[in-house]
Amino acid sequence: MSSKRKIHIPDSAEDQALTLAAESDADNPPLTEKELAEMQPAREVLPKLAGEAVARSLLKPRGRPALPADQRKVTLNMRADRDVIEAFKATGEGWQTRINDVLRAYLKAHRMLPRE
């Protein structure tokens, strides 16, 4: 089963029902055009409201920092024997990294990589 989420785009009737429900919520009314026009990005407002240190920690990008282009991994689409892939998958999380390590060891053993 795919882990990707399926995007559901509502049809016009469903969209209208969602809009009516949102407009009838007294605790959370839709924003007016004026309110939308007055909005500012958090990176501009937060330092003034909470201080520079708090703003930096809250606005810190998530995930790993981007590597330089020459150090990034390359997406690979290849065919391999089923039993080979299943054996690597059976070793648990990080199986793709282990395949990379095996390929690197082979290349080093056969002097196919520049010296590191």
N, C-alpha and C positions, 0 to 999 in steps of 0.2 A: 504494500500500500504506500502510495506517495505521501511524503511528509509536507509537500507543498500545499499551501492553502489555496483553495479555489476562490476566485473573486466572483462575487455575485453582484451583477449590475441590475438594480431594480427596474422594472418596467414603469411606465408613466403612472399607472394606477397605484402601484406599490409606493412610488416616490411621493405621490400626492398624499397617501395615507400617512407616510412617515413625516411629511411636512406638517400636516394637520396635528399629529400627535405632539410634535416638537413645539408648535405654536400654542398648544393648549397647556403646556407645562408651566405653571405659575412660578415654580422654583428656578427654572432655567429657560427664560424666554430667549428666542433667537436675537442675535445682535442686530442693531440697527445699522444703516449705512454710515451714520455719523460715528457710531462706536467703532465700526470697522476702520474708518478713515483715521481715527485717532490712535489706533494700535501702533505700537513700536516693537521692534525685535527685542527679545529678552537680553541679548548681548549689549544693547544700548542702555536699557533701563536698570537691569539688575545690579550693576556696580554701584549706582547711586542709591538704590534702595537697601542693599544688603552688605555692601562693601566689596572691595576688589577681591579679597581672598575667597569669600563665600561664592562670589560670582564665578571666579575661575574654577572652583571645584564643581559647581553645578553645571557649568557650560563646557566642561572638559569633554572632548570627543570620546565616544565609546569605542571599544574594540582596540585592536592592536594598531600601533602607528604604522603608516604606510612605509614600505621598504623602498629604497631607490629602485628604479626600473630594472637595473642589471641584476638585482638580488631577488626579485619577485619570482615566485613559482609560476610555471606555465601550465595552463589547463591542457590536459591530454585526453584524447579520445582514442582508445586502442582496443584491440580484441586480444583476449587471453584465454587460455584453457580454463574451463569452469572449475576444475579441481584445484588449480593453482590459486585462483581468486578466493574460493571457499576456504582454503587452508589459511590464507592471510587473514580473511575476515574472522576466522575462528580464534585468532590470537587477540581479538578485542579491539577496543578503541585505538586509533593510531595505525591501523593496518596499512593505509596508503603511504604514510610516512615510512613504514618499514619496507615497503616495496621500493621506495625511493632510495633508502639506505642500501638495499641489496644491489640495486642497479649501480649506485655509486661505488660500492665495494668491487663489483665486477670491473667497472671502468678503471679504477685505480690499479687493480691486479693486472690488468692488461695494458697499463700505461696509456690509456686513451684520454685521460684528463690532464690538463696542464698542472704542474706542481703547485700545491697550495701552500 
